[in-house]
Amino acid sequence: MQLYPAIDIRGGRCVRLHQGDYGRETVYGDDPVAQAVAFAEAGAGWIHVVDLDAARSGIPENRGVVAAIVAAVEVPVQTGGGIRSVDAANALFEVGVERVVLGTAALENPDLVHTLAARHRVAVGLDARSGEVATDGWLVGSGRSVLDVARSFADAGVDAFVVTDISRDGTLEGPDLEGLADVMAATPVNVIASGGVGSMADLVALGSLESGGRRLAGVIVGKAIYEGRVDVASATAELGSAS
């Protein structure tokens, strides 16, 4: 299982939101590029970057920061937030992003997922509150369940599903093991967990989770790293470096 240290960018700074609430923001640094370099130097095999401003507005306000991160590290970068067109995705691939995460766009324009996945590495973000997938920076309910959306993209050629339990995100209260197992059982696509990790014990539990004859492909960790509860170097060594 691969560790994805997270860098969430808002207004050019490294922040974390509590349960996706833009009004409950904690700022952890003014230099996302330096943070990415630190993660890479600690042994991270991937870095996960989210443009929170774009996730809400659809305007790629922090694209330059994302490009600077890609240029500064040698490990692959996965990024999401406000990617709602072929042009927006291509602009990121052109600066060297390895994989994009489509959330709102995947729900509103499924053909976009198929088009991009035929040429590039794409993940679909399944961000859910009480089992319902949310869009537009987690602000709007879609009326569709996580499993319904996952099954609808099972044959789209995507690399992975990034599954986030919004109610746990930023809480450090532990991941939704049962919900993640359900997604793994419902589709053959790789699953990357996100939300709730608060300790190495949580990472070990995720690494041991098995469903449908397979295990999680990765886990995104943000606040637990910034709060000193998870050390990137130690976690990487514990989990291994398999992609």
C-alpha positions in Angstrom: 0.0 0.0 0.0 1.4 3.3 -1.1 1.5 6.4 1.2 0.4 9.6 -0.4 1.3 12.6 1.8 -1.2 15.4 1.1 -0.7 19.0 0.3 -4.0 21.0 0.2 -3.5 24.4 -1.3 -5.8 27.4 -0.6 -4.6 30.9 -1.4 -1.2 29.6 -2.2 -0.7 28.1 1.3 -0.7 24.6 2.8 -3.9 24.1 4.8 -6.2 21.5 6.1 -10.0 21.7 6.4 -12.1 20.0 9.0 -14.7 17.7 7.4 -14.3 19.7 4.2 -15.6 22.9 5.8 -13.9 26.0 4.2 -14.7 27.9 7.4 -12.7 25.5 9.6 -9.2 25.9 8.1 -5.9 25.4 9.7 -2.8 26.8 7.9 0.3 24.6 8.2 2.7 26.6 6.0 3.2 29.2 3.4 5.4 27.2 1.0 3.7 24.1 -0.6 6.8 23.5 -2.8 9.1 23.2 0.2 6.6 20.9 1.8 6.6 18.7 -1.2 10.4 18.5 -1.3 10.4 17.5 2.4 7.9 14.7 1.7 10.0 13.5 -1.3 13.2 13.6 0.8 11.4 11.6 3.5 10.8 8.8 1.0 7.3 9.3 -0.2 6.6 7.5 -3.4 3.8 9.8 -4.5 2.6 13.3 -3.4 -1.1 14.1 -3.5 -2.0 17.8 -4.2 -5.4 19.4 -4.0 -6.3 22.9 -5.2 -9.1 23.7 -2.8 -9.8 27.1 -4.4 -10.4 25.4 -7.7 -12.4 22.6 -6.1 -15.0 25.2 -5.1 -14.8 27.6 -8.0 -13.6 25.5 -10.9 -10.9 28.2 -11.6 -7.3 26.9 -11.4 -6.1 29.6 -9.1 -3.1 27.5 -7.8 -2.1 25.8 -11.0 1.3 27.6 -10.9 1.9 26.2 -7.5 1.1 22.7 -8.6 3.5 23.1 -11.6 6.2 24.3 -9.2 5.7 21.3 -7.0 6.0 18.9 -10.0 9.2 20.7 -11.1 10.8 20.5 -7.6 10.4 16.8 -6.9 11.2 13.6 -8.8 8.4 11.5 -7.4 5.0 11.4 -9.2 2.4 13.9 -8.3 -1.3 13.2 -8.2 -3.6 16.3 -8.2 -7.2 17.2 -8.0 -9.5 20.1 -7.5 -11.6 21.8 -10.1 -10.5 19.7 -13.1 -13.7 19.9 -15.2 -12.5 19.9 -18.8 -10.1 18.3 -21.2 -8.2 21.5 -21.4 -7.9 21.8 -17.6 -6.6 18.3 -17.3 -4.2 18.7 -20.2 -2.7 21.8 -18.7 -1.7 19.7 -15.7 -0.4 16.8 -17.7 1.7 19.2 -19.7 3.5 20.5 -16.6 4.3 16.9 -15.6 1.4 15.8 -13.3 1.3 12.0 -13.3 -2.4 11.5 -12.5 -5.4 13.7 -12.1 -8.3 13.2 -9.8 -11.8 14.0 -11.2 -14.6 14.5 -8.7 -17.3 17.0 -9.7 -16.6 16.5 -13.4 -16.9 12.7 -13.2 -20.5 13.1 -11.9 -21.5 15.9 -14.3 -19.7 14.7 -17.4 -18.8 10.9 -17.3 -17.6 11.1 -20.9 -14.8 13.3 -19.8 -13.5 10.4 -17.6 -13.6 8.0 -20.5 -11.9 10.5 -22.8 -9.0 11.3 -20.5 -8.5 7.8 -19.2 -8.0 6.6 -22.8 -4.8 8.8 -22.9 -3.7 9.6 -19.4 -3.7 8.3 -15.8 -7.0 9.3 -14.2 -8.5 8.6 -10.8 -12.1 9.3 -9.9 -12.7 11.0 -6.5 -15.6 9.5 -4.5 -16.1 12.0 -1.8 -19.0 11.0 0.3 -21.1 12.3 3.2 -23.4 9.6 4.8 -22.8 7.4 1.7 -23.8 10.1 -0.8 -21.2 11.4 -3.2 -20.7 15.2 -2.9 -19.5 17.7 -5.5 -18.3 21.3 -5.9 -15.7 21.2 -3.1 -17.8 18.8 -1.1 -20.6 21.4 -0.8 -23.3 19.8 -2.9 -24.9 16.4 -2.6 -25.2 14.4 -5.9 -28.0 12.1 -4.9 -25.9 9.1 -5.8 -24.2 6.6 -3.6 -20.5 5.8 -3.6 -21.1 2.2 -4.8 -23.4 3.3 -7.6 -20.8 5.8 -8.9 -17.9 3.3 -8.5 -19.7 0.7 -10.4 -20.6 3.1 -13.2 -16.8 3.8 -13.8 -15.6 0.2 -13.3 -14.9 -0.3 -17.0 -13.8 3.3 -17.8 -10.1 2.5 -17.7 -9.4 4.7 -14.6 -6.3 4.0 -12.5 -8.1 4.2 -9.1 -10.9 5.5 -7.0 -9.9 8.0 -4.3 -12.5 7.3 -1.6 -13.0 9.9 1.1 -15.4 9.9 4.0 -16.0 13.6 4.4 -17.3 13.2 8.0 -13.9 11.8 9.0 -11.7 14.0 7.0 -9.4 16.1 9.2 -10.8 14.5 12.4 -8.0 12.0 13.1 -10.7 9.7 14.4 -9.8 6.7 12.1 -10.8 5.6 8.6 -14.0 4.0 7.4 -12.7 0.5 7.0 -16.2 -1.0 6.3 -17.0 1.5 3.6 -13.6 1.0 1.9 -14.1 -2.7 2.0 -17.5 -2.3 0.3 -15.9 -0.3 -2.6 -13.1 -2.9 -3.0 -15.7 -5.7 -3.2 -17.9 -3.8 -5.7 -15.3 -3.0 -8.3 -11.9 -4.3 -9.6 -10.5 -0.8 -9.8 -7.7 0.1 -7.3 -8.9 2.0 -4.2 -7.0 4.7 -2.4 -8.3 5.6 1.0 -8.6 9.1 2.3 -9.9 10.7 5.5 -9.7 10.0 9.2 -6.1 8.6 9.6 -4.8 9.7 12.9 -2.0 7.2 13.8 0.3 4.6 12.6 -2.2 2.0 13.9 -4.7 3.3 11.5 -2.2 2.9 8.6 -1.5 -0.7 9.7 -5.3 -1.4 9.8 -5.7 0.0 6.3 -2.7 -2.0 5.1 -4.2 -5.2 6.5 -7.7 -4.6 5.0 -8.7 -7.1 2.5 -11.9 -7.4 0.4 -12.8 -9.0 -2.8 -9.5 -10.9 -2.7 -7.3 -7.7 -2.8 -6.0 -4.9 -0.6 -6.0 -1.1 -0.8 -3.6 0.4 -3.3 -2.9 3.5 -1.2 -3.8 5.9 1.5 -3.8 9.7 1.5 -2.6 11.3 4.8 -2.7 14.9 5.6 -3.5 16.3 9.1 -1.9 13.4 10.9 1.4 14.2 9.3 1.2 17.9 10.0 0.2 17.3 13.6 3.2 15.0 14.1 1.1 11.8 14.6 2.5 10.1 11.5 6.1 10.3 10.3 6.4 10.0 6.5 9.7 8.2 6.6 8.5 5.7 9.2 5.2 5.2 7.5 6.7 4.6 4.1 9.1 2.0 5.6 6.2 0.3 7.4 3.8 0.2 4.4 6.4 -0.6 1.8 6.9 1.2 -1.5 4.6 -0.9 -3.9 2.6 1.4 -6.2 
